[in-house]
Amino acid sequence: MQERTNKLSDVAKCTGLKITMKTKIMRLDKKCHNRILVNNKTIDEVDKFVYLGATLSKPGGAEADIDRRFSLAREAFVKLDPVWRSTAISSNTMLRVFNSNVFNVLMFYYSTQKPGE
């Protein structure tokens, strides 16, 4: 893996790109425990990360992703509390707000989070 990382770093330098220390790795193979270095700095290893809005984790499965989506939808729902308490907004409008701001977050949340979150 270190050889491939070195090649990637070299090609990146030739094209004007660089690998930052925001780069993380997640190993699924427990056979190899060697550190991976870029510019003599160790790349951090993580147990899970978000890619294109989906949470990927070492154990696999969808539990981490589902938990994250529920949490984000719950947060969106709570932020809209003034809307839910309003008597000036019709039930039909509230349902449309719910579908566009809570349900869509639950079902189709794409990564707008800061890297590493």
N, C-alpha and C positions, 0 to 999 in steps of 0.2 A: 504494500500500500504506500509505503514511503517513496518508492521509485515512481509510482504513478503521480503522487502529489508533487514530487520534484519536477516531473515533466510538465504537469499542469501549470506550475508556477513559472517555469521557463517560457512556455508558450504564452502565458498571460503577460509576462514582461515584454515579450517581443511585440505584442499587440497594444501595449500601453495600459494594460489592466494589472491589478495586483490583488492578491488574496489577503483579506484583512483578518484581524483576529476576532472578528464577529463570526467567522467561519467555525462551525462546530461539526463533530462527527458523532454518529451513532453506530455502534458495532452490533451486529446480530450474531456474529461468529465469536464464540468465547475462546477459541483456540489461540488467537493472537492477542497479546496484551501490550505490544510495543507502542511506544509513543509515536505520534506523527508530528513532524516538525515542518514549519514553514518559516523561512528566514531565521532559523535557530530559535523559534518560539514554538512551544507546544500548543497544538490545537486541543481545545477543551472537548471532552466527551460528554454527551447528554443521553438521558434515558428516553426523552420524547421531544418532538418539535412540531411546529405547525408548517405545513406545506400546502399552498393553494387553498387555505382555509380548513384543511383537514388535519387533525392531530394524529401523528404517527408515533407509536411507542414500541419499545422492545418486545413486550409480551404479545404485541399484535392485537387484533380484534378492534372493535369499535367503541369500547367502553369509555376510553379517554376522550375520544372525539364527541361522543354523545353527551358526556358530562360537561364538556366545554361549551357545546352549543346550547344546552339547557341553561347554563350559567349566563351566557350572553343574552339569551332571550329573556330570562328573568330580569336581568339588569335593564334591558330595553323597556320591559313592562313597567318596572318601578319608576323609571325616568318619566314615563308618560302618566304618572299619577294625577297631575292636574287635569289632564284630559278625561280620565275615568271619573273624576269627581264633578266635572262640569255638568250643569243642568242646561247649558246653552247649546250643547252639542247633541245631535240626534244619535240614537242607537245605531242607525245605519252608518253614519259617519264614523262613530267609534269602532264599528266592526271593520270598516275600511282602513282606519288607522292601525288597528290591531294586525290585520293581515299584511299590511305593507311594512310595518315597523317591528313587529314581534315575530309573527309567523315566518316571515322571510328570513329573519336573522336565525331562527331555529333551523330552518330547512336549507338555506342557501348561503350561509355566511361565508364570504370570501375574505381572505386575509387582508385586513386593513390595519392589523395590529403592528406595533413596533417590532422589529426583528428580535427574536429571542423570547417573545411572549407566547 
